[in-house]
Amino acid sequence: MVSSGVWAGEINLDRAHNLREVGGGFRTMKQELERIGYLGETAASYEAMPIGQVQAYRWHSITVKGRDCHTGTTDFANRADAMLAAATMICHSRDIASKHSALASTGILTLKPGSVNTVPGTVQFSLDIRASEDDRLMEMERELVAVFDRIAKGASRDKDTVGLSCQVEWQLDAPSKAVKFHPDCISMTSGAGHDSVFTGKQVPTSMIFVPCKDGISHNPAEYCAPGDCANGAQILMGAVLRYDDLRAQRAGL
C-alpha cells in the first residue's frame, strides 16, 4: 500500500523511502529497493503512470510513555508501567469496537528498553480500526481516545491496583473513508482495502475477491481452489473486455 499511496499523491516519496524496518532494524525501504534492484527511474505518480470501496478504516500508531524502572526494587505504587497501560488499551479497544459493531486490531507492538528486569518506559503499538460507516468509525475513535486517556492516567484495568500515570500519544498513519455503491449492487461490505485505498482517490477502483478455504487469508495456510482462481481471472478478463467495448462505443468505433 505504500507504493499505491505514493502513486496517488497521498504519501510523500521521501517519507516512503525513509520508512524503517518494523522489527527494530535500521535499514530503510529505499536501501532495500536498491539492494534488490527495484529502485526505478520512472516517477511514482498517477500523472506519470495512469492506471485504470469499501469499509472505512483508520490506522494509528499509539505511543505510551511511562518511566523505566527496576522490576525488583520498584513496587507497583511507584511504577509508571507503559506496558501495562498499553496492554489494557488493546483489550479495551476490542471491547469498544464490539460495542460499535466494528473492528479493532493490533498487529505491531514494540517496547523499550526491552530488558527482562526493567519495566518498559515506552511502548508503541499499531491500532487498526474499521467500520462500515464513516460516522460510526469516528464515534468509536472518539471513545477510544477518551478511554485511552483514562487508562494512561490510571495505568491499570483493575481499579484496586495503584500506580503512577503515563502519557498517551496518537499518530494517524492512514485514513480511508467508506464507499457506497449504486443501490442496484449487492451489498457486501469489504473489510479489505489494499491498494484501492489510495488508487480510489484518483480513479474509480474496484477489487475482485475469490473464496479461500475456511475463510483464512493473509496466512501461510491460505488456500484458494484452482477453480475459484479461474473464476476470479475470468471476471477480471470480462471487466477489461467490457471496459474496452465502452471506450470503443464512446469513440464511435
Stockholm file with secondary structure:
# STOCKHOLM 1.0

chainA/1-253         MVSSGVWAGEINLDRAHNLREVGGGFRTMKQELERIGYLGETAASYEAMPIGQVQAYRWHSITVKGRDCHTGTTDFANRADAMLAAATMICHSRDIASKHSALASTGILTLKPGSVNTVPGTVQFSLDIRASEDDRLMEMERELVAVFDRIAKGASRDKDTVGLSCQVEWQLDAPSKAVKFHPDCISMTSGAGHDSVFTGKQVPTSMIFVPCKDGISHNPAEYCAPGDCANGAQILMGAVLRYDDLRAQRAGL
#=GR chainA/1-253 SS CHHHHHHTTSSCHHHHHTCBCTTSCCCBHHHHHHHTTCCCSSCCSTTTSCCCCCCEEEEEEEEEECCCEETTTCCGGGCCCHHHHHHHHHHHHHHHHHHTTCEEECCCEEEESCCTTEECSEEEEEEEEEESSHHHHHHHHHHHHHHHHHHHHHCCSSTTCCCCCCEEEEEEEEEECCCCCCTTSCCCCCSCCTTHHHHTTTSCCCCCCCCCGGGCCSSTTCCCCHHHHHHHHHHHHHHHHHHHHHHHHHTTC
#=GC SS_cons         CHHHHHHTTSSCHHHHHTCBCTTSCCCBHHHHHHHTTCCCSSCCSTTTSCCCCCCEEEEEEEEEECCCEETTTCCGGGCCCHHHHHHHHHHHHHHHHHHTTCEEECCCEEEESCCTTEECSEEEEEEEEEESSHHHHHHHHHHHHHHHHHHHHHCCSSTTCCCCCCEEEEEEEEEECCCCCCTTSCCCCCSCCTTHHHHTTTSCCCCCCCCCGGGCCSSTTCCCCHHHHHHHHHHHHHHHHHHHHHHHHHTTC
//
